Every structure is written in C-alpha cells, then in structure tokens.
Amino acid sequence: MLKKTGQIVLAGVLGLLTLLPGGCAAPYSAPPQVNAQAVQQETLEQKKLLYKRAEQDNDRVARIAFPLMTANTAFCGRNVTAFDGLSGWTLDAFPPQEQQMARQLFGLGAEVTLSQVVKGSPGDKAGLRKGDVLVSINGVRLMTGRQGLKQASDLMKQAGLRPSQIHFMRGGQIANTTLTPVQSCAFSVYIDQKASNLNAYADGQNIVISRGMMRFVESDTELALVIAHELAHNAMAHVDKKKNNALTGALGGLAIDALLGAAGVSTGGQFGQAGMQAGALSYSVAFEQEADYIGMYFMARAGFDTSNVATFWRRMAVEQGNAAIQIRSTHPTSPERFVAISRTHEEIQSKKKRGQTLAPNMQKR
C-alpha cells in the first residue's frame, strides 16, 4: 500500500511540473538571436584582453620587485641568486584551443621567445626585448618547446654571475649580445589571477599578490610597499619561525595529553592541537610589525619614496571595515600600522640627513 501511494504522489508531482511552464511568467521582449560563431569570436577577443591585462600586471610587478630584490641582498642570507631579468615561453605553454590566439597576440611558435624583459635589468641593458627569439646561449643552440625553455634556464644558471653570450632573432635578423647578471634575493613574485580579494602573502620562497590587490593599489609606490612587506617576511624567515613555534606548542600540548592519558583520561589529542594553534599564533602580530618596519627600509634602500605610503592603511581600513580599525587578531590594527609606518619614515629621513646607513635597528641578542 505504501509503495502504491508513493507512486501516486510521484505521478502527481511530475504532472504538476509539466504544468509549471505554462503558468510561470515569461519575458515579453524579443532580443536578437545569439549567433554561436559570433559568441565564439567574442570569447576569443575577451581572452585576448585577459592575457594582455595579465601580461601588463606581470610586467609591472617585475619592474617594481627588481630594485627591491637587488638592493636588499644583504638581508636575504643564503637566499640569493643570479638574476638576468628574462622570462620566456613557447606556443605549447598554451592550451591547444588557445594556441591560434597566442600566435596572433604574441607571435609565438615552437622557439623560445622572450615573454618579459624587466625594465632596468641586465637583459634590458643588454638590449634584449620582449618578443625576441632566443637562438643560442654561450654557443649552445636551444631546442624548441618546453625542452628549450628548461635548457635556456639551465644554461643561465650554470653561468651564474658570469657574462653570457646570447644570440637572438628579431625581425628575421640574427643578432648577439652579452648579458651580465646581477645578484638578487632569490624569491619569486607571482600574481594569483584567480583571487579577487585584497591579499598578499609570503611562503618562505615566493611572494604571491592577489589580482584584487593589484586593482587596489593606487601607485607603484603602494605596490612596492606590499612587495617589500612580503619580502621582509621571507628575509626574516617568519614562515619557518611560525612553524617552529607551532611545533613547540604542539609538543607542550602533547605532553599534557600524555599525562592525562596516563591518568586514564582520553583527550583525543585536543591539547596537542590547541598547543600547535597557539604556538602558530604566538608573535604573529610582532612578525607583521617587523615586516612593516623592515619593509619600509627595503623600500628606501631600493630608491622608493616612503613619505606617503602609510595612507595605504587608511584606505585598507575603509575597505575592511571596523574590524581592521579596532580588532587586533593575527595582524596589528590599521591605526597601529599607520602610526608605526609614519614613524619609520621619520626614522629613515633622520638617517638620510645624518648620512647614516639605511639599515633597520635591531635588538641586541
């Protein structure tokens, strides 16, 4: 009986659903029919715009990061490398359905082509330009495709800071130049094109800036402030220190779990977990304050103007709301950051007037 009743109810529901379209309100206008081919063409055009915007953003970040990375190698310890300012790509870096667009937009083929030459970098000074096709490095002819990209990278790494002879093709003509790399902090800077929130972070090896942050910064100086702050996190090994603090907290919590376990009380490892979380958060605000402070010096050493960058935090407060102004969580409040950065600027200006070395003040250990 229950089965039969269920079948009747199901039939009733299906019948009701068939009546819905006729009873629902429908639009009265008659918009033009969309042509599938036109939509496909517009999709291609919008992807072109997307790639061009990403290319412009990448060029901007690289241009701002270059002086920060090269002016502050003294603070990066072993994390230094030879930097040439070149990036390359080949056609097979793109999905098959977008390779025709890549040919049209960037002139790409199977050969290793320069996708970026950082302004002011050794590659720029050597006369190389975006779109140049690399033929050989130090007498070794480059392969095509991804193998060629890896080969070019390996050859430049082998050369280190020594001058490299580069043959390249531009406008159908072969030319050659000598490129001498410079020493740089060995941290890569990326844009997360999928992230629309206001964020930037450092993981100990990389610096990642969200697409939302790229739209938020109003000047190259503000972008330099963001990058310098994250560079300071990496240079001061804050990620490793947080991991060590988390481990210390976890060990303390596990000791409590063990004691209670010996007494017959099962904690399920809760104290170990709580200790790890507490350890990870310890000195979190202090690390952020240190990154703000040292980041300002990194900016000044790289030649950026630090006079008005504190206003960045006023604008961030407006975007993030009252919590950023009043609540101290893992970061200082925005008023604290504004005042501290303003005072750091005054400290830097005082050292400049006195002819002192632009280096942050460090506590004696």
VOGU-3710 file (C-alpha; in Angstrom, 3 decimals, decimal comma):
1> mlkktgqivl> 0,000/0,000/0,000  2,833/2,379/0,867  4,574/1,630/-2,422  1,407/2,310/-4,411  0,780/5,559/-2,510  4,335/6,681/-3,261  3,809/6,016/-6,960  0,607/8,085/-6,948  2,353/11,010/-5,217  5,293/10,867/-7,670
11> agvlglltll> 2,926/10,850/-10,629  1,132/13,873/-9,198  4,357/15,806/-8,743  5,502/15,062/-12,295  2,127/16,146/-13,609  2,344/19,408/-11,695  5,831/20,080/-13,085  4,547/19,713/-16,654  2,002/22,459/-15,958  4,516/24,922/-14,462
21> pggcaapysa> 5,990/26,447/-17,663  2,557/27,468/-18,859  1,692/29,043/-15,527  5,002/30,864/-14,934  5,644/34,436/-16,040  7,748/34,790/-19,220  9,652/37,743/-20,755  7,736/39,787/-23,359  10,659/41,367/-25,254  12,233/39,834/-28,343
31> ppqvnaqavq> 16,043/40,168/-28,027  18,179/39,304/-31,068  19,180/35,685/-31,504  22,776/34,995/-30,476  24,951/33,524/-33,206  27,231/30,750/-31,946  30,083/31,821/-34,225  29,849/35,418/-33,003  29,925/34,219/-29,391  32,994/32,119/-30,137
41> qetleqkkll> 34,736/35,108/-31,706  33,859/37,340/-28,751  35,147/34,664/-26,367  38,472/34,806/-28,201  38,569/38,611/-28,007  37,868/38,618/-24,274  40,573/36,011/-23,675  42,985/38,231/-25,585  42,103/41,116/-23,286  42,550/38,836/-20,281
51> ykraeqdndr> 46,006/37,719/-21,396  47,085/41,264/-22,241  45,975/42,536/-18,842  47,792/39,685/-17,107  50,890/40,468/-19,164  50,746/44,133/-18,131  50,299/43,202/-14,464  53,226/40,772/-14,585  55,463/43,395/-16,198  54,508/45,924/-13,539
61> variafplmt> 55,164/43,579/-10,630  58,524/42,525/-12,080  59,552/46,146/-12,627  58,736/47,071/-9,009  60,181/43,894/-7,481  63,526/44,138/-9,326  65,059/47,043/-7,353  63,673/45,669/-4,078  65,264/42,266/-4,676  68,637/43,594/-5,815
71> antafcgrnv> 69,047/46,392/-3,243  68,441/44,146/-0,243  70,527/41,029/-0,851  72,435/41,744/2,370  69,279/40,771/4,290  68,430/37,636/2,303  71,208/35,426/3,675  71,687/32,339/1,526  68,555/33,094/-0,470  70,380/34,940/-3,241
81> tafdglsgwt> 70,746/34,133/-6,921  71,986/35,475/-10,244  69,224/37,472/-11,925  69,040/38,278/-15,640  65,557/39,811/-15,901  64,390/37,458/-18,656  61,338/35,211/-18,889  60,399/33,088/-21,872  57,611/30,976/-23,275  56,715/28,817/-26,257
91> ldafppqeqq> 53,483/28,032/-28,057  52,955/24,749/-26,212  52,639/26,686/-22,941  49,069/27,449/-24,059  46,130/25,003/-24,252  45,609/23,678/-27,817  42,373/25,647/-28,231  44,186/28,915/-27,432  47,356/28,437/-29,473  45,989/30,243/-32,526
101> marqlfglga> 45,269/33,235/-30,307  48,809/33,046/-28,882  50,230/33,125/-32,403  48,170/36,190/-33,275  48,642/38,029/-29,994  52,258/37,257/-29,123  53,736/35,915/-32,361  54,595/32,636/-30,669  55,905/29,498/-32,312  57,899/26,499/-31,146
111> evtlsqvvkg> 61,021/28,597/-30,488  61,864/30,045/-27,075  60,527/33,607/-27,168  61,055/36,282/-24,535  57,785/36,980/-22,732  59,312/39,522/-20,373  62,404/41,699/-20,127  62,349/43,531/-16,806  62,960/47,256/-17,169  66,420/48,220/-15,922
121> spgdkaglrk> 67,510/44,586/-15,590  70,662/43,048/-17,122  68,563/41,725/-20,004  67,191/45,197/-20,673  70,670/46,740/-20,534  71,910/44,066/-22,947  69,373/45,312/-25,490  67,027/42,333/-25,411  63,329/42,984/-25,947  60,046/41,190/-25,412
131> gdvlvsingv> 59,315/39,068/-28,488  62,969/38,312/-29,285  63,543/34,649/-30,186  66,487/33,081/-28,367  68,747/31,097/-30,705  71,715/30,120/-28,538  73,286/30,778/-25,138  77,056/30,566/-24,740  77,361/28,693/-28,017  74,693/26,086/-27,247
141> rlmtgrqglk> 71,804/26,123/-29,703  68,442/25,969/-27,977  65,890/23,248/-28,589  62,246/24,088/-29,199  59,224/23,836/-26,920  59,330/23,201/-23,194  62,697/21,449/-23,537  64,148/24,657/-24,930  62,781/26,682/-22,013  64,373/24,342/-19,478
151> qasdlmkqag> 67,604/24,301/-21,456  67,783/28,104/-21,513  67,130/28,280/-17,770  69,786/25,648/-17,034  72,402/27,388/-19,193  71,872/30,721/-17,443  72,041/29,034/-14,029  75,324/27,369/-14,991  76,783/30,739/-15,946  75,867/32,280/-12,596
161> lrpsqihfmr> 77,109/35,869/-12,390  79,491/35,408/-15,324  78,715/37,181/-18,642  76,729/35,111/-21,152  76,818/35,389/-24,938  73,299/35,340/-26,328  72,316/35,032/-29,982  68,745/36,016/-30,759  66,461/36,736/-33,702  64,486/39,939/-34,133
171> ggqianttlt> 62,566/40,840/-37,273  64,133/37,946/-39,153  67,680/39,112/-38,373  70,182/37,325/-36,116  71,944/39,486/-33,535  74,086/38,839/-30,478  74,694/40,492/-27,144  76,477/39,985/-23,840  74,383/39,726/-20,698  75,909/40,018/-17,228
181> pvqscafsvy> 73,504/39,028/-14,415  73,349/40,750/-11,031  72,846/39,320/-7,579  69,276/39,301/-6,301  67,219/37,893/-3,457  66,017/34,505/-4,671  62,298/34,979/-4,082  59,839/34,789/-6,967  56,880/37,172/-7,149  53,606/35,940/-8,636
191> idqkasnlna> 50,101/37,256/-9,209  47,204/34,982/-8,288  44,873/35,852/-11,152  42,047/33,804/-9,614  41,994/35,702/-6,300  39,823/38,824/-6,277  40,243/39,506/-2,534  42,691/42,042/-1,084  45,597/39,841/-0,129  49,306/39,200/-0,453
201> yadgqnivis> 51,390/36,593/1,324  54,853/35,069/1,551  55,550/31,352/1,959  59,291/31,487/2,592  60,227/31,069/-1,077  57,629/33,033/-3,012  55,601/36,220/-2,797  52,023/35,994/-4,050  49,819/39,006/-4,751  46,116/38,669/-5,451
211> rgmmrfvesd> 44,518/40,152/-8,546  42,285/42,117/-6,175  45,307/43,731/-4,529  46,692/44,658/-7,946  43,483/46,592/-8,616  43,503/48,177/-5,155  46,983/49,721/-5,098  46,867/53,256/-6,480  50,539/53,712/-7,340  53,789/51,887/-7,946
221> telalviahe> 54,892/53,082/-4,512  51,955/51,338/-2,836  52,707/48,175/-4,799  56,326/48,448/-3,645  55,061/48,687/-0,044  53,126/45,433/-0,457  56,032/43,574/-2,074  58,586/44,951/0,407  56,425/43,819/3,345  56,250/40,262/1,982
231> lahnamahvd> 59,955/40,314/1,106  60,651/41,176/4,742  58,614/38,151/5,868  60,783/35,887/3,693  64,074/37,603/4,506  63,408/37,372/8,253  62,349/33,695/7,949  58,972/34,370/9,561  57,355/31,309/7,974  59,981/28,978/9,440
241> kkknnaltga> 59,740/30,707/12,818  55,959/30,253/12,849  56,385/26,555/12,027  58,868/26,155/14,870  56,524/27,973/17,253  53,675/25,691/16,179  55,862/22,635/16,783  56,874/23,901/20,229  53,233/24,500/21,141  52,210/21,095/19,827
251> lgglaidall> 54,889/19,313/21,875  53,746/21,107/25,023  50,152/20,146/24,352  51,073/16,529/23,595  52,826/16,323/26,961  49,552/17,296/28,654  47,664/14,743/26,529  50,146/12,076/27,626  49,854/12,947/31,328  46,071/12,890/31,219
261> gaagvstggq> 46,152/9,685/29,211  48,306/8,052/31,878  45,665/9,074/34,414  43,009/7,355/32,342  41,594/10,497/30,732  41,299/10,369/26,949  41,782/13,826/25,368  41,787/12,778/21,729  44,913/14,865/21,224  42,997/18,089/21,843
271> fgqagmqaga> 45,765/19,720/23,886  48,349/18,940/21,221  46,134/20,512/18,568  45,393/23,539/20,741  49,077/23,949/21,547  50,003/23,868/17,873  47,440/26,564/17,063  48,540/28,732/19,986  52,182/28,333/19,001  51,497/29,287/15,397
281> lsysvafeqe> 49,741/32,467/16,549  52,419/33,474/19,057  54,349/36,539/17,878  52,056/36,740/14,823  51,344/40,448/15,399  55,016/41,082/16,188  56,079/39,405/12,939  53,686/41,644/10,997  55,037/44,721/12,761  58,586/43,659/11,950
291> adyigmyfma> 57,682/43,106/8,284  56,142/46,599/8,131  59,253/48,118/9,725  61,896/46,287/7,708  59,822/46,550/4,530  59,991/50,346/4,794  63,788/50,159/4,891  63,768/47,797/1,917  61,757/50,410/0,002  64,097/53,254/0,939
301> ragfdtsnva> 67,201/51,229/0,052  65,668/50,484/-3,357  65,049/54,179/-4,034  61,302/54,334/-3,413  59,685/57,339/-1,717  58,328/56,318/1,697  56,734/59,664/2,563  53,064/58,918/1,915  52,762/55,134/1,867  51,153/54,996/5,320
311> tfwrrmaveq> 47,905/56,282/3,765  47,609/52,827/2,177  46,445/51,574/5,577  43,754/54,227/5,844  42,322/53,037/2,550  42,615/49,413/3,675  40,662/50,293/6,831  37,861/51,722/4,711  37,753/48,539/2,610  37,981/46,079/5,505
321> gnaaiqirst> 35,645/47,860/7,894  35,593/48,478/11,612  37,295/45,193/12,500  40,567/46,295/10,873  40,453/49,527/12,879  39,654/48,146/16,328  40,417/44,429/16,484  43,914/43,019/16,891  43,920/39,440/15,628  46,880/37,988/13,726
331> hptsperfva> 47,780/41,480/12,468  48,119/44,907/14,079  45,144/47,240/13,681  45,243/49,617/10,720  45,695/52,685/13,010  48,691/50,977/14,639  50,192/50,259/11,240  49,625/53,817/10,001  51,328/55,373/13,036  54,220/52,878/13,068
341> isrtheeiqs> 54,926/53,271/9,346  54,772/57,068/9,628  57,330/56,968/12,443  59,517/54,589/10,465  59,526/57,096/7,611  60,698/59,786/10,048  63,436/57,458/11,299  64,603/56,796/7,737  64,635/60,505/6,889  66,695/61,224/10,006
351> kkkrgqtlap> 69,286/58,629/8,993  69,439/60,065/5,471  70,106/63,573/6,800  72,869/62,271/9,050  74,416/60,226/6,257  73,868/57,001/8,174  73,477/53,575/6,610  69,863/52,775/5,769  69,519/49,665/7,882  66,741/48,825/10,348
361> nmqkr> 67,547/48,997/14,042  67,984/45,542/15,539  67,730/44,438/19,157  70,916/43,141/20,752  70,790/39,410/21,407
//
